[in-house]
Amino acid sequence: MRLRTLTALTGALALSLVTGCAKGGSTGASANTVTYWLWDANQLPAYQACAKGFEKENPGLRVKITQLGWSDYWTKLTAGFIAGTQPDVFTDHIQKFGQFADLKVLEPVDDLGIKDSDYQPGLAASWIGQDGHRYGAPKDWDTVALFYNEKMAQEAGLAADELNDLSWNPKDGGTFEKTIAHLTVDRNGKRGDEPGFDKNNVKVYGLATQGGGFGDGQTQWSPFTGSAGWSYTDKARWGTNYQYGSKTFQSVIKWYFGLAKKGYMAPFSDYNIQSNQGNTQIAAGKAAAVFDGAWMISTYTGFKGKDIKTALAPVGPTGKRATMMNGLADSISKGSKNKEDARKWVAYLASDACQTVVGKYGVVFPATPAGTEAAVAAYKKKGIDVSAFTDPVADKKNFRTFSYPITNYAADVTALMQPEMEAIYGQGKPVSSLEETNDQINLILGQ
Amino acid sequence: MTVASSSPPSRVPLRGVEGTETKPKVGKAREHVGRGDGALAALFIAPAMLGFLVFLLWPTLRGIWLSFTRFNLLTPAEWVGLDNYVRMVNDPIFWDSLTVTVEYVVINIGVQTVVALAIAVLLQRLTQSAVLRGLVLTPYLMSNVVAGLVWLWILDTQLGIGNEIITALGADRIPFLADETWAIPTIALINVWRHVGYTALLLFAGLQAIPSYLYEAAKVDGASEWRMFWRITMPLLRPVLAVVLIMTVIGSFQVFDTVAVTTAGGPANATNVLQYYIYGSAFGRFQFGYASAMSVALLVVLSAITVLQYRLTRAGQTDLG
């Protein structure tokens, strides 16, 4: 009798294990629900409002939004693709686009009728794959500018106009380097450009560290490499050759990380991606200025007791200022079981109707001009001047905008460039070593 | 019913083993274990066996097979023969990460074993307090990720309270987790902090098995504590110490979470331990074939070390005559 009970129990246990695994496969998706993922918690309320509008227009349909932090987001998404538990629609980043296209996990959205002219320049084109199909609908955009502590600038005798009128070059750093040096203060109160400045005992750095910058340097060196006329690859999109070995790139990188050697920029050892990014250093009063992206505006302006203002990226050797202009998109998973409704939701997300609603929250610049306008107005209402981010998009004469590098094998490029840049920044590895790393990268791309 | 009724005869001697006999004849009892018990035994083993087959044996075999393929998880695996192994042998990052891992293991196990042994002996010889024993274990109650995060904040170069104290004492800040020479020792010591109590308790359990009359006899003979440690404690603790070492070395080679939380393999690959490199290759770069090949290499290394340790420490024998 006991044995039978045991047999039954074991059988039941085994059965529950098997069925348990099978059940784990569903994400609660039903025929009338579209699942949607995003990573930015600041934007969650905006998209919830957008979903309400969608549900009103499409009675019977529901949107279920899930927000996950940046790292978990990609891990979970990858796991979802494998296990078949991916969301129907998700926020996509150019950095991952090449890899997802390789893995064939994205559904083409050519039939949505996305037109370049409906969005800020360049945003729609970024989401066309090498096969000529569209895999994403433009959602928002961001640029990079200089955030600075207004009080520290005033104490250094620097006015907003001066900070907006800086220029740099890789030889002597120009007025930008002078300004950063002047904003630097050592333990004895001496500024970076004063005699007797102690670079080994700096109290406030002119420029915060944002780390080595992987292979994109978005908020580190890209405003400089961009305004020196350098480009990541031989072609704007889907290039087959990276150009990290070029003399121009080497000279800019040498100068940029050299700021740390002079004591004007915080050393690499002060940086930690978890505990001490640029914004933390500004919040802690350890640095006076930092390059950061438009997605961080509400973070910086939200620091209590600190007035953080923004300035344009400096003019480079080309005579232009430069910033990366990156845009996110909404993509549909190839494995989605509800593609029809997913298409409707993506079309709605890419429409003025949704993007103006999102814009009104003043947390991100939506991709449509009307959405951008709504966002600018919302920021203005909060008393935040965002022209340092919007000017580069509006004024093509004085600004160069470039997109995030998009090629195959993006993850491999990052895996090689991250330690390379960290070694140059942190260990003083010569910049000439970039040539070898670049060769390795191009070898992978040529496979 | 029929199966159940056939078992009692064989249970009788077993009961004798558990009973009052001072010298149980285990060998004799074993002879009585009939075929009827075989089925029952199989049934008891079944859940564990199912787990072993599904979660260990099958993934291992599949992993070995995958190491001979190019596989991105989403499209079918493609047989590439020894390509992954050739790449591994020629991959400087692989050898780097192996070196870094060994460096970590040596510091981690070296410090941990000495400190744990000291704590265990002190617990045994000096105090009977259960509270103290509990206290020793407290860091182990914290998850690795939480421990890693807490230490990350304490040791942050610019903002950490640890470095605030160091500068208050007049010394320069130390980039514990951001400098290539400091990072591995720091991570190794964070994990010593977390695991030392647990290891000490395992050793403490081993010490309890050493008969106290040996110490009493040694005391009568005028032996010092130091002499007793080397002549009684160490030789008799050896089998337990060996098992503890094998377990902790295997665990140490698999370090991952602390690295993932504190340094993410940086700076400049200085803490890119093997497990982290394997993880990055698989889940970051979708090179599951290559990651499997490196996992097989890790399996071989661990097996070799375990066999070697087992032999060198004679873990299967005791000196308690």
HADDOCK unambig.tbl for C-alpha pairs under 7 A between the chains (distance, minus, plus):
assign (segid A and resid 1 and name CA) (segid B and resid 1 and name CA) 5.56 0.50 0.50
assign (segid A and resid 1 and name CA) (segid B and resid 4 and name CA) 6.77 0.50 0.50
assign (segid A and resid 3 and name CA) (segid B and resid 4 and name CA) 6.49 0.50 0.50
assign (segid A and resid 10 and name CA) (segid B and resid 47 and name CA) 6.89 0.50 0.50
assign (segid A and resid 82 and name CA) (segid B and resid 73 and name CA) 6.70 0.50 0.50
assign (segid A and resid 82 and name CA) (segid B and resid 74 and name CA) 6.30 0.50 0.50
assign (segid A and resid 103 and name CA) (segid B and resid 74 and name CA) 6.61 0.50 0.50
assign (segid A and resid 269 and name CA) (segid B and resid 157 and name CA) 6.78 0.50 0.50
assign (segid A and resid 269 and name CA) (segid B and resid 175 and name CA) 5.71 0.50 0.50
assign (segid A and resid 269 and name CA) (segid B and resid 178 and name CA) 4.68 0.50 0.50
assign (segid A and resid 269 and name CA) (segid B and resid 179 and name CA) 6.16 0.50 0.50
assign (segid A and resid 270 and name CA) (segid B and resid 157 and name CA) 5.39 0.50 0.50
assign (segid A and resid 270 and name CA) (segid B and resid 158 and name CA) 5.52 0.50 0.50
assign (segid A and resid 275 and name CA) (segid B and resid 153 and name CA) 6.47 0.50 0.50
assign (segid A and resid 411 and name CA) (segid B and resid 284 and name CA) 6.55 0.50 0.50
assign (segid A and resid 411 and name CA) (segid B and resid 285 and name CA) 5.42 0.50 0.50
assign (segid A and resid 412 and name CA) (segid B and resid 285 and name CA) 6.29 0.50 0.50
assign (segid A and resid 419 and name CA) (segid B and resid 267 and name CA) 6.90 0.50 0.50
assign (segid A and resid 419 and name CA) (segid B and resid 268 and name CA) 3.79 0.50 0.50
assign (segid A and resid 419 and name CA) (segid B and resid 269 and name CA) 5.74 0.50 0.50
assign (segid A and resid 420 and name CA) (segid B and resid 268 and name CA) 6.55 0.50 0.50
assign (segid A and resid 422 and name CA) (segid B and resid 267 and name CA) 6.18 0.50 0.50
assign (segid A and resid 422 and name CA) (segid B and resid 268 and name CA) 5.08 0.50 0.50
assign (segid A and resid 423 and name CA) (segid B and resid 268 and name CA) 5.26 0.50 0.50
